[in-house]
């Protein structure tokens, strides 16, 4: 059984990171917070006890990037990533590993039946 802990963050793709920073940090006044040293550009913002992640994707299809997790998605923090793997396999749902264990997180990405990306994350 998957034990969801909480909604962790929502993520949006951005064609222009500086414009997104001006809007979310400047116009809306959200405080920018530290993000791990990913190999792609972005900015994270505090939303109360949750987060907004902006991920730069300068390509034409910013909102529909093919790689799971780098475009618009919802992230759910879980107690046990292996339980998520087992449930997804049991139901024949394809998923992709995040590959960021070196940053202190284990992630799995999949799509719902309508194509929305879901991230399941456990912080070590």
Secondary structure, 3 states (H helix, E strand, C coil): CCCEEEEEEEEEEECCHHHHHHHHHHHCCCCEECCCCCCCCEEEEEECCEEEEEEECCCCCHHHCCCCCCCCEEEEEECCHHHHHHHHHHCCCCEEECCCHHHCEEEEEEECCCCCEEEEEEEC
